[in-house]
């Protein structure tokens, strides 16, 4: 029976942005301390967007190399980067690169269907982050606005569940939480259906 196979119930909290609202209303729902950080980004950063018509091998290699440089090592295969490029080339996402002068300092990939967009991969210059330069705030908000312009309905910032003992993940959760005044709880049950692995 179901109850004999039941293992646990999980609840995941997700932060969502309603893209049916105006840009002004979306901005009003941001964490108050973000206003000056976003204004800094608007002044200091130059953003470039790449989508179905403009992304290619060159652009994906720029993002990939920046990710390796920032992480200090390769954390994902070249194949995974090509897959992400193919998703964008198929019309299901875009990439935003942020430059301070001529220096690449932040990047984000967003993937989407016909109605919902999802916060994908992001990377930021760690030396500037350690100097408290808000290099990631404006690129994310600009990407949310880009999804609105594309006629999408919802921007999903991902799980807001913190992980004990993972301060880096919790920092990212806190950062993303500041972009949404709308949290959705999703409850699901984990069961063992007896399929051999």
N, C-alpha and C positions, 0 to 999 in steps of 0.2 A: 504494500500500500504506500501511498504518498508519505504518510507520517513515519513509516519505517525507513524511508530513504532520505528524509529531510535532514540537512546538516546545519544550516544556519540561515538567518535573514540579514541581508545587508541593506543599508540605506546610503545612497550616494547623493550628495548635495552638489548641484551644478549652478554656475552663475550664467545667466542669460541676458542678452541685450535685445530689447524689442526694437527692431529696425523699422517698424511702422511709425515710430515717433520721429519728430524732427531732429536735426542735428543739435539744435539748441536744447531740446528736452533731454536728449541723450547726454549731452555735456553737463546738464544740471544734475544728472544722477550720478556723476562721478564723485569720488572721495574729494572733499573740499580742498585738501592739501595738494591735489593733482593739478589744480588750475594753473598755478605759477610754473609748475614743472612742464606742463604741456606748452605753455606760452614760450618757455625757454626753448623747447624743441622746435617750435614753429620758427623762431628767430635763428637758431644755430644750425639746424639740420636741413639737408636737402634730400628729399625722398624721391626714389625711382621705383615705379611699379612695372612688373613684368607679368604678362598673362599669356593666354593662348596664342596671340599674334606676335608676341615679342620675345618670349623666353626660348632659350636654346642651350646648347652645351656650354657655351662661354659663360652664361649667366649662372647656370647651376654649379659650375666649377668655382666661380667666385664665392658663392655661398658655402659650398663644401669646404673650400680651403680656409675660409674665415672660421668655420665651425671647428676644423682641426686645429687651427692656430689658437683659438680661444680655449678649447678644451685641453690643449697640450698633447693630444693624441687622437687617433681615429676611433670614433665611438660607434660608427655604423658603416656598412659596406658601401662601395661605389654603386652597387646594384640598387640599394635602397634610395640613393640620391637620384638615379636615373628613373626609378619608378615614380618618384615625386614629380620630376620634370614631365614625365609622360601624363600624369594626372592633370597637371596644369595645361599642357599642350592640348589635352582633350577637352578643355574648357571647364574644368572643375576646381579651379583655384587660381591663386596668383602669389607672387613673391614681392615683398617690399624691402628695398635696401635703403639704409639711411647713411648719409655721408656728412662728416664734419669737415668742411673744406674738401679736400680730395681723399680723405681717409674714411674707409668703411668702418662704421662704429656699431651698427645694429642691423639685424635682418630678421624678417618674419615670413613664414609661409602660412597661408590660409587656404583651406580646402572647403569646398561647398557642393551641395546638390542643387536642387531647383528652388529650395526655400530656406534651408539652414546652412550657415557657415560655421566652421570649426577652427579654433585656434590650433595651429599645427606646431611646426618647429620654429623656435626663435633662438637667436644668439646675440650676445652683446659684448662689447669690448670690456674686459674685466678691469683693466687699469683705469679706465674712465669711470666705471661703476664704483671702484674703490675710492675715487675722488668725489663721489656723490653727484656725478653728472647724470641728469635724468634722460639718458639717451634712448630709453625704451618706451617712454610714455606716449610721445607724439606718434611714433610709427604704429603703435597698436591702435590708438584712437583713429588715426588716419585710415588704417586698414578696416576698422569697423565702419567708418563712413563710406569707404570704397564698396563694402558689401551692400550698404543701403542703396548706393547709386546703381548697383547691379540688380536691384529689385528683390533682393533676398529679404526674408522676414525676421530671421533670428540669427544672432551671433552667439555661439556657445563657447564660453571661455574655459569650459572643462570642469573637472572635479574640484570641489572646494574642500574635500575631506583631507585633513592634515594627516601626516604619517609620523608616528612617534619615532624619534631618533633620526629624522631626516630634515635638518634645519634648512638645507638648500631648497627642498621641495616645499616646505612650509613657507619660505620666503616668497617663492613663486606664487603660491596660493594667495598669500596676503596681497601681493602686487596685483594679480588679476582680479581679486575680489573688489578692488577699488574702482573698477570700470563698470560695475553693475549694481543696480539697486533691486535686482530681481533674482531671487534664489528659488530653485525648483528641487524638490526632494523626490528621488526615485528609489522605490523599495523593490528588491527582488529576492527571491528565495533560491538557495543553493541546495540541489538534491543530487544524490548518487543514483544514477539510472543503470548502473551495473555494466557499462560498456568497458571491455578490456582495453587497456592501452598498449 
